[in-house]
Each structure stands twice: as structure tokens, then as C-alpha cells.
Amino acid sequence: MMLTVDQLSFGYKKDLTIENISFTVSQHDVLTVLGPNGAGKTTLIKCINHILTPKSGSVVIGEDDTRNLSPKDIARKIGYVSQRGEISRMTVYDLILIGRRPYFEWNAGPKDFELTAQVIELMGLSSLAVRYADELSGGELQLVQIARALVQQPHIMLLDEPTNNLDIRNQHRILSTLWDIVRTYPMMAVMAVHDVNLSIRFSNKFILLKEGSVYAAGGREIITPETMHAVYDIEMDVEEFNGIPLVIPR
């Protein structure tokens, strides 16, 4: 299974927010989209999921062009985690069960309940299952959001700033959990993250966006002082620590 994004462009008005973006992601890959505010990271994520309809270009999952898929079919292939966790008076269990909605018409069945219980255990949320979502911490709520996406049994996880407004412990917990899941199960992930060093630790592929276009794409080898300066307009050093690049602003 592969995700192929080809010449994707989108604009809210006349000007394009993202332009001619192309890349591929394979099973077990975690690809991070990096770039400054306004570079088009969130727009790209939403276009892949067809929350926004691209002006041109295509998104193909396996052999399926998403332009030919219904919203329900897309939801069976893509699990989406937004920047802001959903605050509601629903229990954690019920909120995660909603992720099974693309698979049933009116009422959930035994398979839906079974998968929900399995994902709750996998994500370490068993002790929170009967708690209400509006009683959770930011880190706990983000884990619930990821669990709800996972219960969709997607081929692709899309995450828009999954560590937004979390402390360093929960940032590490969220991305470490995602990395382990994607590397273990038959899926892939594409995420937009502001923290460059955190993303380097938990990703194996990268796209650097500059003004809505791809400036560089590849593995950790593209994280260099030159590319960081070009994209973020700030002088940076890149040192290696335990085999992983570490970006240090000057």
C-alpha cells in the first residue's frame, strides 16, 4: 500500500496556498511536513483528507484516487487527528467508538465493540474508558483522538500538530506511541509538526515546505544548516546526537 500525492495545489482565493506538491509514502513510513507558519502544512493535510478540495492534482491510496471515493470510503482509509481535541461530555469509550461510524449504518455491532476495546487497551486508556472527555488532560485527550482514528482501521494516519499545546513529556509520549504503532501495524502516517527536533526523532521521511511549495524532501539527510536556513530564515547548526540530527538555532 502506498500514498501518492501528485501535483497537488490549493488556494482559498486567487493565490495558491500550496502549489504542485508531490510525494509518496509507503507502509510503515512516518512522514513529517515541516515549515514555518503559513507555509501550507495544515492546508496540505486537509487536502489529502479532502476536508479541502484541491484545485488540481491527485491523492491516490493504493490504486484508489480519492476524487472517486465517497466521504465514508475515505474515512475507511484515512484516520484524521486535528489540532484541537474534541471536548465533549461523552465518555472516552463512546468517543472512540464513534471512529467505527464509517462501518455501520445505524447501530454498532459486536465487531465494532471488540475493536474499540482492543484499541483502548493498545493505547493504554483502559483506566480512562468511563471518564468523560471534558475531564481529561491535554495529553490524555490527544491519545483518545488518536485511538478514535485508529479504530477506523485506516491505511493512513493524518495528524495536524498532534503535540500542539502539550508539555514535553506528553509530546514525547504521543509521538513515541504513534511511531511504535505505525512501525508495528500495516499503516503509514503523515503529520505536520512545529518542533523540528521532536519530528526528527520520530519520523523517517520529511518534506520541507516554503511558501506553499516543496523546498526539500527525503530522509534525515535533508536536515542540514542550509535547508533549515532557507526554509525558516534563521541561522542554525545541525549536530549529530546518537545518530540523529539535532537542530540548534544560533
C-alpha positions as CSV (number, residue, x, y, z in Angstrom):
1,M,0.0,0.0,0.0
2,M,1.3,3.5,-0.9
3,L,0.0,7.0,-0.7
4,T,0.8,9.0,-3.8
5,V,0.3,12.8,-3.8
6,D,0.8,14.2,-7.3
7,Q,1.0,17.9,-8.3
8,L,-1.4,18.9,-5.5
9,S,-2.5,22.6,-5.5
10,F,-5.0,24.6,-3.4
11,G,-5.9,28.2,-2.9
12,Y,-8.6,29.9,-0.8
13,K,-8.9,32.8,-3.3
14,K,-6.9,33.6,-6.4
15,D,-3.5,32.9,-4.8
16,L,-2.4,29.3,-4.2
17,T,-1.7,28.3,-0.6
18,I,0.1,25.1,-1.8
19,E,1.4,24.5,-5.3
20,N,2.4,21.4,-7.2
21,I,3.2,19.3,-4.2
22,S,4.2,15.7,-5.0
23,F,5.5,12.9,-2.7
24,T,4.9,9.2,-1.9
25,V,4.6,7.5,1.5
26,S,4.9,3.7,2.0
27,Q,3.7,1.3,4.6
28,H,5.5,1.8,8.0
29,D,6.7,5.3,7.0
30,V,6.2,8.3,9.2
31,L,6.5,11.5,7.1
32,T,6.6,14.9,8.8
33,V,5.7,18.1,7.0
34,L,7.9,20.9,8.3
35,G,7.9,24.6,7.6
36,P,7.2,28.0,9.2
37,N,3.7,29.3,10.0
38,G,1.8,30.0,6.8
39,A,3.9,27.5,4.7
40,G,0.8,25.4,3.9
41,K,1.2,22.5,6.3
42,T,-2.4,22.3,7.6
43,T,-3.7,23.0,4.1
44,L,-1.8,20.1,2.7
45,I,-3.0,17.7,5.4
46,K,-6.7,18.8,4.8
47,C,-6.3,18.4,1.1
48,I,-5.0,14.8,1.4
49,N,-8.1,14.0,3.5
50,H,-10.5,16.0,1.2
51,I,-11.6,18.2,4.0
52,L,-10.5,20.8,1.5
53,T,-11.0,20.1,-2.2
54,P,-7.7,20.6,-4.2
55,K,-7.8,22.9,-7.2
56,S,-5.7,20.4,-9.1
57,G,-3.6,17.3,-8.6
58,S,-4.5,14.0,-7.1
59,V,-4.3,11.9,-4.0
60,V,-4.1,8.1,-4.6
61,I,-4.2,5.4,-1.9
62,G,-3.1,2.2,-3.4
63,E,-4.9,2.2,-6.7
64,D,-7.8,4.4,-5.5
65,D,-8.0,8.0,-6.5
66,T,-9.7,9.9,-3.6
67,R,-11.6,12.0,-6.1
68,N,-13.6,8.9,-6.9
69,L,-14.3,7.9,-3.3
70,S,-17.2,8.8,-1.0
71,P,-16.5,10.5,2.4
72,K,-17.3,7.2,4.1
73,D,-14.8,5.4,1.8
74,I,-12.1,8.0,2.6
75,A,-12.8,7.6,6.3
76,R,-12.2,3.8,6.0
77,K,-8.8,4.6,4.5
78,I,-7.7,7.7,6.4
79,G,-7.7,8.4,10.1
80,Y,-7.5,12.1,10.8
81,V,-6.4,13.8,14.1
82,S,-7.0,17.5,14.2
83,Q,-5.0,20.2,16.1
84,R,-7.6,20.6,18.8
85,G,-9.0,17.7,20.7
86,E,-12.8,17.4,20.9
87,I,-14.1,18.5,24.2
88,S,-17.5,16.8,25.0
89,R,-19.5,15.2,27.7
90,M,-19.1,11.8,26.0
91,T,-17.2,9.0,27.7
92,V,-13.8,8.0,26.3
93,Y,-15.2,4.7,25.2
94,D,-18.1,6.3,23.3
95,L,-15.8,8.9,21.7
96,I,-13.5,6.2,20.4
97,L,-16.4,4.0,19.3
98,I,-17.5,6.9,17.0
99,G,-14.5,6.1,14.9
100,R,-16.3,3.0,13.8
101,R,-19.1,5.1,12.2
102,P,-17.9,4.5,8.6
103,Y,-18.6,0.8,9.0
104,F,-22.2,0.8,10.3
105,E,-25.4,2.4,9.3
106,W,-27.4,2.8,12.5
107,N,-26.0,0.9,15.4
108,A,-22.6,-0.5,16.3
109,G,-22.2,-4.3,16.3
110,P,-20.1,-6.9,18.1
111,K,-17.0,-6.3,15.8
112,D,-17.2,-2.5,16.5
113,F,-17.3,-3.0,20.2
114,E,-14.5,-5.6,20.1
115,L,-12.2,-3.3,18.0
116,T,-12.9,-0.4,20.3
117,A,-11.9,-2.4,23.4
118,Q,-8.7,-3.6,21.6
119,V,-7.7,-0.1,20.7
120,I,-8.4,1.3,24.2
121,E,-6.1,-1.4,25.6
122,L,-3.4,-0.8,22.9
123,M,-3.4,2.9,23.7
124,G,-3.2,2.4,27.4
125,L,-6.6,4.0,28.0
126,S,-8.4,1.3,29.9
127,S,-8.4,3.2,33.2
128,L,-10.0,6.2,31.4
129,A,-12.6,4.4,29.4
130,V,-15.6,5.5,31.5
131,R,-14.2,9.0,32.2
132,Y,-15.8,11.9,30.3
133,A,-13.7,13.6,27.6
134,D,-14.0,17.0,29.2
135,E,-12.3,15.7,32.4
136,L,-9.1,14.7,30.6
137,S,-5.8,16.4,30.4
138,G,-4.5,17.6,27.0
139,G,-2.2,14.6,26.6
140,E,-4.9,12.1,27.5
141,L,-7.4,13.8,25.1
142,Q,-4.9,13.6,22.3
143,L,-4.4,9.9,22.9
144,V,-8.1,9.5,22.7
145,Q,-8.2,11.4,19.4
146,I,-5.5,9.0,18.0
147,A,-7.4,6.0,19.3
148,R,-10.6,7.1,17.6
149,A,-8.6,7.4,14.3
150,L,-7.0,4.0,14.8
151,V,-10.3,2.2,15.4
152,Q,-11.2,3.2,11.8
153,Q,-8.6,0.7,10.8
154,P,-7.1,3.2,8.4
155,H,-4.2,2.7,5.9
156,I,-3.1,6.2,6.7
157,M,-3.0,8.4,9.8
158,L,-3.1,12.1,9.2
159,L,-2.1,14.3,12.1
160,D,-2.2,18.1,12.2
161,E,0.1,19.4,15.0
162,P,-0.6,16.4,17.3
163,T,1.6,17.8,20.0
164,N,0.2,21.3,20.0
165,N,-0.1,22.9,23.5
166,L,1.3,19.8,25.2
167,D,4.2,19.7,27.7
168,I,7.4,17.9,26.7
169,R,6.5,14.7,28.4
170,N,3.2,14.3,26.6
171,Q,4.7,15.5,23.3
172,H,7.2,12.6,23.6
173,R,4.5,10.2,24.7
174,I,2.2,11.0,21.8
175,L,4.9,10.7,19.0
176,S,6.5,7.7,20.6
177,T,3.2,5.9,20.7
178,L,2.4,6.9,17.1
179,W,5.9,5.8,15.9
180,D,5.5,2.4,17.6
181,I,2.1,1.8,16.1
182,V,3.0,2.7,12.6
183,R,6.2,0.7,12.6
184,T,4.2,-2.4,14.0
185,Y,0.9,-2.3,12.1
186,P,0.2,-2.1,8.3
187,M,-0.2,1.6,8.1
188,M,1.6,4.9,7.5
189,A,1.4,8.4,8.9
190,V,1.7,11.9,7.6
191,M,1.9,14.7,10.2
192,A,2.5,18.4,10.5
193,V,4.7,19.3,13.4
194,H,6.3,22.6,14.5
195,D,9.0,21.0,16.7
196,V,11.8,20.1,14.3
197,N,13.9,18.0,16.7
198,L,10.9,16.1,18.0
199,S,9.8,15.2,14.5
200,I,13.3,14.1,13.5
201,R,13.3,11.7,16.5
202,F,10.0,10.0,15.4
203,S,10.0,10.3,11.6
204,N,11.9,8.7,8.8
205,K,10.8,10.9,5.9
206,F,10.4,14.7,5.6
207,I,9.0,17.4,3.4
208,L,10.2,21.0,4.0
209,L,7.6,23.5,2.8
210,K,8.5,27.1,1.8
211,E,5.8,29.4,0.7
212,G,3.5,26.6,-0.3
213,S,6.0,24.6,-2.3
214,V,8.3,21.7,-1.5
215,Y,11.8,23.1,-0.9
216,A,13.3,19.7,0.0
217,A,12.1,16.1,0.5
218,G,13.8,12.9,1.7
219,G,15.1,11.3,4.9
220,R,17.1,12.8,7.7
221,E,19.9,13.7,5.3
222,I,17.9,16.7,4.1
223,I,18.1,18.3,7.6
224,T,21.1,20.5,7.1
225,P,22.1,24.0,8.1
226,E,21.5,25.2,4.5
227,T,18.0,23.8,4.2
228,M,16.9,24.9,7.7
229,H,18.2,28.4,7.0
230,A,16.4,28.5,3.6
231,V,13.1,27.4,5.0
232,Y,13.0,29.1,8.4
233,D,15.1,32.2,7.5
234,I,17.3,31.7,10.6
235,E,20.9,30.5,11.0
236,M,21.0,27.0,12.5
237,D,23.6,24.4,13.3
238,V,22.9,20.7,12.8
239,E,24.8,18.4,15.1
240,E,24.5,14.6,15.3
241,F,23.5,13.1,18.7
242,N,23.2,9.3,19.0
243,G,23.0,9.1,15.2
244,I,20.1,11.6,15.0
245,P,20.4,15.2,13.7
246,L,19.9,17.9,16.3
247,V,18.9,21.4,15.0
248,I,20.3,24.2,17.1
249,P,19.4,27.8,16.3
250,R,22.3,30.2,16.6
